[in-house]
Amino acid sequence: MAGRFAPRSARASLPEQAVAPQQGAAPEQVAAPEQAAAPQQVAAPQPAAASQAAAGPVRPTPPSPSPCSSSPSSPDGPPLSREWIPPGPLDLRLVLGPLRRGPADPTFRMVADGTFWRATRTPEGPGTLRVAARGDRIAATAWGPGANWLLDGLPALLGAEDDPEAFVPRHRLLALTRHRRPGLRLLRTGLVMESLIPSILEQKVTTDEAYRAWRHLVRRHGTPAPGPTAELGLHVMPDPRGWAMIPSWEWHKANVDAKRSSTIMRAVRVARRLEEAATMNLPEAQARLQLIPGIGPWTSAETLQRSNGAPDAVTVGDLHLPGIVGHALADNRDADDEEMLTLLTPYEGQRHRATRLILLSGHTPKRRAPRMTPGNIVNL
């Protein structure tokens, strides 16, 4: 659910991915007595260096030992690597964080040395991507049949196509949060199904239930990720045929009810047509996804925020988000979707970015009731 990006004391903190900014980067400004330490950022590059990095080819490199694996080389051939200089401050933790489906996501890892690992299924096949900041550059290495595709899409994945300057804050809270988080950019994966399926699993259940179902299904029916990922336990999710072949009792074991599993089955049957939404504008992409029974505005928004990097894909129909936005902008924790959209009207075109900043601000209402009790159909 959208509220999962809000800070929680009970949730394991994510490792800081940062690099000290170069001269000229916006300094951290103390705006409140309880000013937390700001995450370090990758500084904006010099123009000459940026053009040189943009033209650099993707080339094979000798395999290097990974701090997270005992295997120094990939069984899928030599790894490919590239470096990229971002056009401005970049916080990898903030940018890549939305891809993480829970602390034990089998497709994503953030390790203590600041390295990010991602296993996915590209149009060219399975691939594993390792990303880390190195000074003012981003270093990436990829394994598997999808390695070239992943490296070609690295800039878009890290927000190169995003325009943070298009956002004009109209509230002091958002202005302060944007100043404290200059490295926030909206990612774009270019892959619809990898975000659509876990979003369907998150419909009308707690995030813990959805994360548990995602882990079970990917580990049991996916494939080990290419490259030196054995110790990380990374897996690539099944292809559309693999999802379609999962029997009903396996969905039951994963605590996924028939409504959600049937929606996934309908989606994977037309996966190729749904993937086309990654190149569409927001209204057309939403219409394409919502042609599938069981996919509505909430699911399409959660998907397109990641696959398309859509800055205006506001999540409507969420249990918590309207109250969080209402509390932050109007001191009304009981706001509904209609009031939330009214409050976000000044940010038309950037409403998803506005909600991200609100969630990152930590200005969320206190809990008034126990957490929702997770459901369990496994023993039925």
N, C-alpha and C positions, 0 to 999 in steps of 0.2 A: 504494500500500500504506500501511498505517497508519503505518509508520515514516517516511513522508515529512515528518511534522510535527516530527521530531527535528532539533535544530540540526546543521548540517553546515558544516564550514569550507570545503568545496569548492563549496557552493551559494551563489549570489548572495544577499546579504543583502537583506531586504525593507525598504522605506523605513519609517521610524518614522512612525506616524500618531498624533498625540497633541496634547493640549492640557493646559496646566498646570492641576493641580487647584485648586479653590477651598479656602478655609479649611475645615477639618473633614475633608478627605479623608485617608485613612490615609497617613502618611509612609512613605517607604522606610526600611527598617531593615537595617542591616548585620549580617548573620548569619554571614558567612564572610570570610576575608582577601581573596579574589578576588571582591569584589562588583562585578558589572557594573552599569553605569548602567541604572536602571529606565526602562521606556518611560513617557512622559507619558500622562496619562489625561484623558478628559473628566470633569469633576467632577460630583458629584451636584447636581441642580438644587434650587432653592428650591421649596417646594410650590406657591405661588401661580403661579410662572412655568410649572411643569409642567402645571398644569391649563389655563392659557391656551394653551400650545402644543398640547396634545392636542386642543383644540377648534378649532384653526386649520384653515381649509379649504384644500384643494388648489386653487390658482388659477393661471391663465396669467400668465407674467411676460415682459417684453421679453427677447429673446435677448441673452445677454452673450457677449463673445468668450471662447473657451476657450484656456487656455495651451497646449493640446495640439493645436489645430486652427486652420487658416487660415480655416475657414468659420464666420462668426459666427452663422449661423442654421441651423435644421433644415429639410431638404426635406420633412419629414413634418408640417409645421405648427408652431405656436409651442410651445416647451417648457413643461412644467408644473413647479412647484416647491413645496416645503414645508419647514418647519423642524420639528425635533422635539427635545425635551429629554429625554435618557435619565434613567432613575430612579437611576442610580449611575455610578461610574467606568466608562468605556468606551474600550477600545483597538481602533480600527477594524482595525488590522493583524491582531490576534489573532482578532477576531470574523469578519472576512471572508476571512482567509487560507485556510481549508479549501476555498473555492470555486475557488481558483487551481490549474489543472492544468498545472503547469510554468511556467518563466519566460517563455515566448512563447505562453501560452494565448490563442487568438484571441477568447475570450469574456470576458476579464478583464484589467484593467490596474491596476497601482499605479504612479503617476508620482511624480516627485521632489518635487513641491509638496505631497504628502500627500493627493492626490485619488485616489479609487478609482472605476473605471469598470467597469460590468458590462453585458454584452449577453446577453439571454435571450429565450426564447419563452414568453410568458404565455398564459393562456386567452383573452385578448383580442387576441393577436397579438404581433409582435416589439416589443421595447422596449429602450431603453438607459437606464441609471441612473448618475448621477454623484453620489458621496457625499463629503463633506468635513466636518471639524470646524471650527466657527466659534465660538470661545469655549467656552461651556458648552452650545452647541447643535450639532445635526447639520443641515447644509444639504444638501438633495437636489434634483436636477433630473433630469427624465426626458423622453425623446423617444419618438415612435412610437405606434402603436395601443395598446401595452401600458403607456403612461405612467401612466395613472390607477391601474391595477392595481399597478404597482411602487411608487408612492408610498403607496397605501393599505397595502401590506404592509411599509413601511419599518420600523416599530417591531419587528415580528416578525423581520424579517431581521436586525436588530441586537440581538436577544436580549431584547426587552421581555417575552416570555413565559417566559424562563428564570428560574430561582430559584437563584442561586449560593449563597445562605445555606442551602440544603438539604444542601449538602455539608459533612460534618464530618470533617476530616482525622484519621486514626488513626496517621499516620507523620510524623515530623519533616520529612522531605523534602517531602511534599505540603503541610504547613502553611507551610513557608518559601516554596515556589513560589507558593502561593495569595496569600501576603502580598506577594510581589514582582510578581505579575501580577493586581492587583485589577480590571483592565479586561477580563478574560476572561469572555465570555458565549457561550453556545451559540446559533448562528444557526438560523433556521428559514425556508427559502425557500418552502415550500408547493408546490414543483414536484418531482415524482418523476423524470420521464424525464431531466431535465437532469443529475441526479446518477447515475441508474442506468446510462446508456449509457457514460459514461467509467469508471464502476466496473467494468463488464463488460470494457472494454478493458484494464483493469489486472489481470485475472485471470491469475495464474501467469506473468507476465512482469516484467521490470524496469520501474521507473517511467519511465525514459527511453524505452523502447519504447512504452509506453502513451501518454505525452505526445506523442510524435512521430506516432502514429496519430491521436490526437484532433485535432492541428493540421492534418494532411493532410485528414482527412475534413470538418472544419468549414469550412476555407478553400475546399475544392473544391466542396462540395455544400451549404454553408450560404448565407446571404444577407448582404450588408453591413448592419451595424447602423444603425438610424436615428440621426439627429442628427449633430453635428460630430465624426465618428469616423474620417474618412478617414486622417489622419496616424497615428492609433493602430492602424489596421488591424483594428478590431473586426468580428467576424462573429457572426450569430445561427445557432445550430445548425439543421439541417433539421427540418421537422415530421415526424410519423410517416410520412406518405406519402413524403416526401423520403428518409428513411432506407431505406424499403422498396424504393425505386427504384434504390438504389446497386447497380451490377452487380458480379458476383463478382470481376472483374479489378481493380476499384477497391479492394476490400478487400485483395486480394493486394498491390497497390502500397503500401497503407498498412501492410503487414506484419502484417495481422490474419488469423489462421488461421480455418479454417472453423468450428471449435467456437465461437469468440467471435462471429463474424459471424452464425452461425445463431441464437445466443442473442439477439442484438440484434433479428434479424428476427422471432423469436417474440414478443419484448417489444413491439415497435412495433405489431404487429397488434392488441394488446389495450391500447394505451396509455391509452385513456380509463379502463378499469377499474383499471389500475395507478396512475393519478393519484389515484384515490379513496383510496389508502393514506395520502395526506398528511393526511387528517382522522381517521385511525384511531389507536387506542392501539397501543403497540409490538408486543405479541404478534399482534394482528390484522393489522397492517401487514406484519410479517415473514411471516406465513402467506400473505398475498395475493401478495407478491412471489415467494415460493418455490414458488408453483404453477407458475411458468415453468421448464421444464427448462433447466438451466444456471445458474440463480440459486440460490445456497445461502446459508448463514448469513453468510459473509464479505461477499458482494456486497450482501445486504439490509442489513447493519449499516452498511456504508460509505455506502449511499444514504440511509438513514433518519437517520443522524447529521446530514445536511445538510437534507433535505427536511422532516423532522419536528422537528428539534432535540432528538432523543431522548437524554436524559442517561444512559440505561442501555444504549444500543446498543453493547455492547462487541464489538470485532472479533475473532471467533474464526476460526482457520484461517490467520492471517497468518504469514509466514515469520519475521519479526523481532520482532513485538510480545511474544510470550511471554518471549523471552529478555531484552528490555528491561525488562519489568515484573518478572521474576524477579530480575534484577540489581539493580534499584532497591529492591525491597522485601525481598529475602531473600538478596542476594548470590549468586544462582544464575543465571548467564547461559544455562544449558542447560535452563531450565524449558520445559515444554510447555503446551498449552492447558489441560489439567486443573489443573496447578499454578497457572497464571496466574489461573484462575477462583477457585481456593481462596484465593489471596492477595488477590483483590479482593472476597472475601465481605463484609468490613466495610463496603464501599462499595455494597452492593446498592441499586439504584435510581439510583446515580450513577457507575457503573463507567466509562462513556465519559469523563465529566469527570475521573475519577481518572487514566485513561491519558493524556488530554491534558496534565494537569499533570505527569505523569512525563516525557513527551516534551519539554515546555517546560523542565523542570529541567536538561536537558543531562546528566543522570546516566545515560549509556548505556554499554554495554560497548564496549571497544576492538575494532576489527576484528582477526580472526585469519587471514583469508584474502582473496585478491583478490576484487574485485567479481564478481558473476555476469556472464558474457559475454552480451551482448544477442544474441538470435537474429535471423535475417534470412531471410525467405522470398521476398523480392522477386525475386531472381535465379534462383529454382528453376524 
